[in-house]
Amino acid sequence: MPSTELHPVPSFNNLGEIYTNELALTRERPRWASLSSKFSSQYGSPPTHIVRAPGRVNVLGEHIDYSLFPVLPAAIEQDIIIAVHSSPSSSDHVSIDLSNVSPVYLAGRLEVSRVQSIQSKNHKIKAGWERYVEAVISECLARFGEQIDGDTADMDIMVSGNVPSGAGLSSSAAFVVGIILAFLVANSLQETVSRTEIVDIAMASEHRLGLNSGGMDQAASILSKPNSLLHLSFYPSLHASSLPLPSSLSLVITNSLAPHALADSAPERYNLRVVENLCATRILLHALKIDLGVSPTQQSGSTGRLWLREALEHWGETKHMEESAVYEELLSRIPQILGKDGRGVTGWTAEQMVEESGMLLEEFRSTFLTFIPIRAERFHLQKRVQHTLEESLRVCRFTALCEDLAGNANGPGGSNSDAVVQELGQLITASHHSMKELYDATVPEVDELQALCLECGALGSRQTGGGWGGAVISLIPAEQADSFLAQVRTRYGGFKGLSEEQLQEAAFVTVPGSGAGIYTLSQGGVF
């Protein structure tokens, strides 16, 4: 039987299949009805579908997905829902009438050229929230334009979202996934495209926006299942499996309200971390004399950009080792290789990296330093790889502990289970310290909030998301979640002056939710 990644996104006709939590279902039903009603009023006819893509929280495994190491995200109940109605078109452009129930996002009409989208990925993308729509539609046209054969549908779409933006909960990835689903249903392609393909389209769409994302955010939005974390691995191919979180524990998200615009700051932050990892991998390959079994011409350009998890597969002297032992062995080697001559502290110049790469200057620059926008004088290779490997070990350990708890016939509650739960929290907290000290990806507001969460009783707390702002996730004993929230809402300085509604949005308990789906409206649009 094919794995679920190869199945199309599921279709629903009952909101109870989407929101398994009764409180969430009660909250969401009027929201869906309101979206359908507003759509009908604005466009003169009801939507045929409402597509849904949830935000996600990354429980553990930060900034390691693009190096192809496993991560542990979960979809959250908060989501983007998009009402869709399509009409035939035979022009050279796809026309999208775009609106949002929130007045913050201005309505407008977007024209996307079929020819330009198919022929080029480098045409200028608009500013504003509609740029995400243009990037997605352009990518979809490039992929499916010939298959549709000139009959691409025009679309009326209306968006409703309750994923906090700028909080590290992947509101933008959820929006991208939602627009892909809107395109698919408008063009009757939803049964022919697998979830894995949708992940790939979403990543490519974000690449058009200049953000070299690793795939975790999109995959979590698409592949998650209710009440479970998602163990998501990327090598040798995308694979997802459910990981039970002990029912005695709750996940609490608290937004630092220090926003992070990843796409805008990517050249000196997100993209730079990607490039630092790639450059470090190349230098490690050369220093360890790892034979890739390919010709010299294949070791430059796009084929020369090897991710660290891929490179380890070719490290012959570790073939007999368990995966975690390989990570530990490489950790023991990197101070001598990546920290030589004090570079673990000062960082590397581009010239020093070229000298240790075994490549010519122009080969190295074209392969690693110009394929995505970056701005840097120094590259901190040792710290980035140390974080990547140690975070991967934390994911391995967290996974094993959760599996042990799930397989324990006595269930949570015994002294041994208590010790395991404490260790789960310690792993989460260690991840935050690594993001701060080794990845330089936190900000003072987040560090303050993370420390406060620990003071208020969290078993473990860490920054979640792309970094440089956003939210903190905390692991809390379920019976203490309400008192924990009350303390944090009262004591965190960033929450001063917020209304009760704003506080509810800024700090909340979440339940791992279901992944993306398509809701087909019945006559009358009853929810």
C-alpha positions in Angstrom: 0.0 0.0 0.0 1.5 3.4 -0.9 2.5 5.7 2.0 0.3 8.7 2.6 2.9 11.1 1.1 2.0 9.6 -2.3 -1.7 10.1 -1.8 -3.6 13.2 -2.9 -4.6 15.7 -0.2 -7.7 14.4 1.5 -11.2 15.8 0.8 -13.7 16.4 3.6 -17.4 17.0 3.9 -17.6 17.2 7.7 -15.7 19.8 9.8 -15.5 17.2 12.5 -13.0 15.3 10.4 -10.7 18.4 10.4 -11.1 19.6 13.9 -11.1 16.6 16.2 -11.1 18.8 19.3 -14.7 19.8 20.3 -13.7 23.3 21.5 -11.9 23.9 18.2 -14.9 22.6 16.2 -17.3 24.9 18.1 -15.0 27.9 17.4 -14.4 27.2 13.8 -17.9 26.3 12.5 -19.1 30.0 12.5 -15.8 31.2 11.0 -16.3 28.8 8.0 -19.9 29.8 7.6 -19.0 33.5 7.7 -16.3 33.1 5.0 -18.8 31.3 2.7 -21.4 34.0 3.3 -19.0 36.9 2.7 -17.7 35.2 -0.4 -21.2 34.9 -1.8 -22.0 38.5 -1.0 -18.9 39.8 -2.7 -18.8 37.5 -5.8 -22.5 36.8 -6.4 -22.3 33.1 -6.1 -21.1 30.7 -3.3 -17.7 29.0 -3.3 -17.5 25.5 -4.7 -14.7 24.6 -2.3 -12.9 25.8 0.8 -9.3 24.6 1.0 -7.5 24.5 4.3 -3.8 24.6 5.3 -2.7 24.7 9.0 0.2 26.5 10.5 2.8 24.4 12.2 4.9 24.4 15.3 8.3 22.8 15.3 8.7 20.9 18.5 12.3 20.0 17.9 14.8 20.0 15.0 15.4 23.7 14.2 17.3 24.7 11.1 18.3 21.2 10.2 15.7 20.3 7.6 17.5 21.9 4.8 20.6 19.8 5.6 18.2 16.8 5.3 18.1 15.7 8.9 14.9 14.6 10.5 12.7 17.0 12.4 9.6 16.9 14.7 6.9 19.4 13.7 3.2 19.3 14.2 0.3 21.0 12.6 -1.6 23.4 14.9 -5.3 24.0 14.9 -4.9 27.6 13.7 -5.1 27.6 9.9 -5.6 29.5 6.6 -8.9 28.7 4.9 -9.6 29.9 1.3 -12.9 30.0 -0.4 -12.6 29.3 -4.2 -14.8 29.6 -7.2 -13.4 29.2 -10.8 -14.5 30.1 -14.3 -13.1 29.1 -17.7 -10.4 31.3 -19.3 -8.7 31.1 -22.6 -6.6 34.3 -22.4 -2.8 34.6 -22.1 -3.2 35.4 -18.4 -4.7 33.7 -15.4 -6.9 36.2 -13.6 -7.3 36.0 -9.8 -9.7 38.2 -7.9 -8.1 38.2 -4.4 -9.8 39.3 -1.2 -9.4 38.7 2.5 -11.9 38.9 5.4 -9.3 41.0 7.3 -9.2 44.7 6.2 -5.4 44.6 6.8 -5.0 42.9 3.4 -6.2 44.9 0.5 -8.3 43.3 -2.1 -7.2 43.3 -5.7 -7.0 41.6 -9.1 -3.9 39.8 -10.1 -3.0 38.8 -13.7 -0.3 36.1 -14.1 1.1 35.5 -17.5 1.1 31.8 -18.7 4.0 32.3 -21.0 6.2 34.2 -18.6 5.6 31.8 -15.8 6.4 28.7 -17.9 9.5 30.3 -19.6 11.1 32.0 -16.6 11.4 31.7 -12.8 13.2 35.0 -12.6 10.6 37.6 -13.5 9.9 40.3 -10.9 7.4 39.3 -8.2 5.0 42.0 -6.9 5.3 43.4 -3.4 2.6 42.8 -0.7 0.7 39.7 0.3 -0.3 39.1 -3.3 3.3 38.3 -4.1 2.8 34.9 -2.5 -0.2 34.3 -4.8 1.8 35.3 -7.9 4.7 33.1 -7.0 2.4 30.1 -6.4 0.4 30.6 -9.6 3.5 31.1 -11.6 5.0 27.9 -10.3 1.8 26.0 -10.9 1.6 27.3 -14.4 5.2 26.2 -15.1 4.3 22.7 -13.8 0.8 22.2 -15.2 0.5 24.7 -18.0 1.0 22.1 -20.8 -1.1 19.5 -19.0 -4.0 21.9 -18.8 -3.4 22.9 -22.4 -4.4 26.5 -22.3 -7.6 26.0 -20.3 -6.4 27.3 -17.0 -9.2 28.6 -14.9 -9.6 32.1 -13.6 -10.3 32.3 -9.9 -12.2 34.2 -7.3 -10.7 33.5 -3.9 -11.3 34.9 -0.4 -8.9 34.2 2.5 -9.5 33.8 6.3 -6.5 33.2 8.5 -6.0 32.9 12.2 -2.3 31.7 12.2 -0.4 34.5 14.0 1.9 36.2 11.4 5.5 36.8 12.3 5.3 34.3 15.2 7.4 31.5 13.7 4.2 29.3 13.1 4.6 29.3 9.3 1.6 31.4 8.4 3.3 32.1 5.0 3.9 28.4 4.3 0.3 27.7 5.2 -0.9 30.5 2.8 1.4 29.1 0.0 0.0 25.6 0.5 -3.6 27.0 0.5 -3.1 28.8 -2.8 -1.7 25.7 -4.4 -4.8 23.7 -3.3 -7.0 26.5 -4.6 -5.2 26.3 -8.0 -5.6 22.5 -8.1 -9.3 22.5 -7.3 -10.0 25.3 -9.7 -8.4 23.2 -12.5 -9.7 19.8 -11.3 -6.2 18.5 -10.6 -6.6 17.7 -6.9 -6.9 13.9 -7.4 -3.8 13.8 -9.7 -1.2 15.5 -7.5 0.4 13.8 -4.5 1.1 15.4 -1.2 4.8 15.0 -1.9 4.4 16.9 -5.1 2.6 19.7 -3.3 5.4 20.0 -0.8 7.8 20.3 -3.8 5.6 23.0 -5.5 5.4 24.9 -2.2 9.2 24.9 -1.7 9.7 26.0 -5.3 7.2 28.8 -4.9 9.0 30.1 -1.9 12.3 29.9 -3.8 10.8 32.3 -6.3 10.4 34.7 -3.4 14.1 34.4 -2.5 13.7 32.2 0.5 15.6 28.9 0.4 13.3 26.9 2.7 14.0 23.3 3.6 10.6 21.8 3.3 9.6 21.2 6.9 7.0 23.9 7.1 5.2 22.9 3.9 5.4 19.2 4.7 4.1 19.7 8.2 1.1 21.7 6.9 0.3 19.0 4.4 1.2 15.7 6.0 0.4 16.1 9.7 -2.2 13.9 11.6 -4.3 14.8 14.6 -2.9 14.3 18.1 0.6 13.3 17.0 3.9 14.9 16.2 5.2 14.3 12.7 8.6 12.6 12.4 9.7 14.0 9.1 12.8 12.7 7.3 14.1 14.0 4.0 16.8 11.5 3.1 16.9 9.6 0.8 13.4 10.9 0.1 10.6 12.6 2.0 9.0 10.2 4.6 6.6 11.0 7.4 5.5 9.0 10.3 3.4 9.8 13.4 5.0 10.1 16.8 2.7 10.0 19.8 3.2 12.7 22.4 2.3 11.6 25.9 -1.2 12.6 26.8 0.0 13.9 30.1 1.7 16.8 28.3 0.5 19.9 26.6 2.2 22.2 24.1 1.8 25.9 24.8 2.8 28.6 22.3 3.6 32.1 23.5 4.4 34.8 20.9 7.3 37.2 21.8 5.7 39.7 19.5 9.1 40.4 18.0 8.2 39.8 14.4 10.5 38.1 12.0 10.3 38.9 8.3 12.4 36.0 7.0 12.1 36.8 3.3 13.2 40.4 3.9 16.2 39.5 6.1 17.1 36.3 4.3 20.5 37.4 2.8 22.1 37.9 6.2 20.1 35.5 8.2 18.2 32.4 6.9 19.9 32.1 3.5 23.3 32.8 5.0 22.8 29.8 7.4 22.0 27.6 4.5 25.1 28.7 2.7 27.3 28.3 5.8 26.2 24.7 6.1 26.8 24.0 2.4 30.3 25.5 2.5 31.1 23.6 5.7 30.0 20.4 4.1 32.2 21.0 1.1 35.2 21.6 3.4 34.5 18.5 5.5 34.2 16.4 2.3 37.7 17.6 1.2 39.3 17.3 4.6 37.9 13.8 5.3 38.7 12.7 1.7 35.2 11.5 1.2 34.8 10.0 -2.3 31.5 10.9 -3.8 32.0 8.7 -6.8 31.3 11.4 -9.3 33.4 13.3 -11.9 35.1 16.6 -11.0 32.6 18.5 -13.2 29.7 17.1 -11.1 31.3 18.6 -7.9 30.5 22.2 -8.9 27.4 24.0 -9.8 24.0 22.7 -8.5 25.2 19.1 -8.5 28.1 20.2 -6.2 25.9 21.5 -3.5 25.7 18.5 -1.2 23.7 18.7 2.0 25.4 17.4 5.2 23.1 14.4 5.6 23.9 13.3 2.0 27.6 13.7 2.5 27.6 11.5 5.6 26.2 8.7 3.4 29.4 8.6 1.5 31.7 8.6 4.5 33.2 5.1 4.1 34.8 4.8 7.5 31.5 5.1 9.3 29.5 2.6 7.2 29.4 0.1 10.2 28.1 2.7 12.6 24.6 3.6 13.8 23.3 6.9 12.6 23.7 8.7 15.9 27.3 7.4 16.3 28.1 8.9 12.9 27.0 12.3 14.1 29.0 11.9 17.3 32.1 10.9 15.3 31.9 13.9 13.0 31.3 16.2 16.1 34.7 15.0 17.4 36.4 15.9 14.1 35.0 19.4 13.4 37.1 21.4 15.9 40.3 20.4 14.1 38.8 20.9 10.6 36.3 23.8 10.9 37.9 25.4 14.0 41.5 25.5 12.8 43.6 28.6 13.4 40.9 30.1 15.6 38.3 30.1 12.9 35.7 28.6 15.2 35.6 32.0 16.9 36.5 34.5 14.2 34.7 32.7 11.3 36.0 32.1 7.8 36.6 34.5 5.0 35.5 33.5 1.5 39.1 33.2 0.5 39.9 30.8 3.4 36.9 28.6 2.4 38.1 28.4 -1.2 41.6 27.3 0.0 40.2 24.4 2.1 37.6 23.3 -0.4 39.7 21.7 -3.1 38.0 23.9 -5.7 39.0 26.8 -7.9 37.9 30.2 -6.9 35.3 30.8 -9.5 33.9 27.2 -9.2 33.5 27.7 -5.4 31.9 31.2 -5.8 29.4 30.1 -8.5 28.5 26.9 -6.6 28.1 28.3 -3.1 28.2 32.0 -2.8 25.9 33.3 -5.6 23.1 30.8 -6.1 20.9 32.6 -3.5 21.3 36.2 -2.2 23.6 36.5 0.8 25.5 39.3 2.6 28.5 38.4 4.8 32.1 39.0 5.4 32.7 36.0 7.8 31.2 32.6 7.7 30.8 30.7 11.1 31.1 27.1 9.9 32.0 25.3 13.1 29.2 26.6 15.1 26.6 26.0 12.4 27.6 22.3 11.9 27.9 21.7 15.6 24.3 22.9 16.1 23.1 20.8 13.1 24.6 17.6 14.5 23.8 18.1 18.1 20.2 19.1 17.2 19.9 16.0 15.1 21.0 13.9 18.1 18.4 15.6 20.2 15.7 14.7 17.7 16.9 11.1 17.7 16.7 11.0 21.5 13.4 12.7 21.8 11.9 10.3 19.2 13.2 7.3 21.1 11.8 8.5 24.4 8.4 9.2 23.0 8.3 5.7 21.4 9.4 4.1 24.7 6.6 5.9 26.6 4.1 4.9 24.0 5.2 1.3 24.2 5.2 1.2 28.0 2.3 -1.0 29.1 2.0 0.8 32.4 1.6 4.2 30.6 2.8 7.5 31.9 2.7 8.2 35.6 5.4 5.9 37.0 8.7 7.2 38.4 10.5 6.1 35.2 8.0 7.9 33.1 8.5 11.1 35.2 12.2 10.9 34.5 11.6 10.5 30.8 9.2 13.5 30.7 11.8 15.6 32.4 14.4 14.6 29.8 12.0 15.5 27.0 11.9 19.0 28.5 15.6 19.2 28.9 16.1 18.4 25.2 13.8 21.2 24.2 15.6 23.7 26.4 19.0 22.6 25.1 17.7 23.3 21.6 17.0 26.9 22.5 20.5 27.4 24.0 22.0 26.0 20.8 19.9 28.3 18.6 21.2 31.2 20.7 24.8 30.3 21.2 25.7 28.4 18.0 23.2 29.6 15.4 23.0 33.2 16.5 19.3 33.1 15.6 17.5 34.5 18.7 16.7 38.0 19.8 16.4 39.5 23.3 12.6 39.4 23.5 12.6 35.7 22.7 15.3 34.9 25.2 13.4 36.8 27.9 10.2 35.0 27.1 11.9 31.6 27.0 13.5 32.2 30.5 10.2 33.3 31.9 8.4 30.2 30.6 10.9 28.1 32.5 10.3 30.2 35.6 6.6 29.6 35.3 6.9 25.9 35.3 7.6 24.7 31.8 9.4 21.3 31.6 11.3 22.8 28.6 11.0 25.9 26.4 12.6 27.0 23.1 12.2 29.4 20.3 10.3 27.8 17.5 10.3 28.7 13.8 12.8 30.3 11.5 14.3 32.4 14.3 15.2 36.0 15.0 11.9 36.6 16.7 8.5 34.8 16.8 7.2 32.3 19.3 8.4 30.1 22.1 7.0 26.6 22.5 6.9 25.1 26.0 6.2 21.5 27.1 3.9 21.7 30.1 2.2 19.1 32.4 -1.3 19.1 31.0 -2.9 19.9 34.4 -0.7 23.0 34.8 -1.4 24.5 31.4 -4.0 27.0 32.5 -2.0 28.3 35.5 1.1 28.5 33.3 -0.7 30.6 30.7 -2.1 32.9 33.4 1.4 33.6 34.8 3.0 34.2 31.4 0.2 36.5 30.2 0.6 38.5 33.4 4.4 38.7 33.6 5.7 39.0 30.1 6.4 42.7 29.3 5.5 42.3 25.7 1.9 41.5 26.6 1.3 44.7 28.6 -1.6 46.7 27.2 -3.0 43.8 25.1 -6.7 43.2 25.0 -8.1 39.9 26.2 -8.6 38.8 22.6 -5.1 39.8 21.7 -3.8 37.8 24.7 -5.7 34.8 23.6 -4.0 35.0 20.2 -0.6 35.6 21.7 -0.5 32.8 24.2 -2.4 29.6 23.9 -2.5 25.8 24.3 -2.4 23.9 21.1 -3.2 20.4 20.1 -1.4 18.7 17.2 -3.9 19.0 14.4 -4.7 17.5 11.0 -2.9 18.4 7.8 -4.2 20.3 4.7 -7.4 19.3 3.1 -10.2 20.3 0.7 -13.8 20.8 1.7 -16.4 20.5 -1.0 -19.5 22.6 -0.2 -22.9 21.1 -0.4 -25.9 22.9 -1.7 -26.6 25.7 0.7 -23.1 25.5 2.2 -24.0 24.0 5.6 -21.1 23.4 8.0 
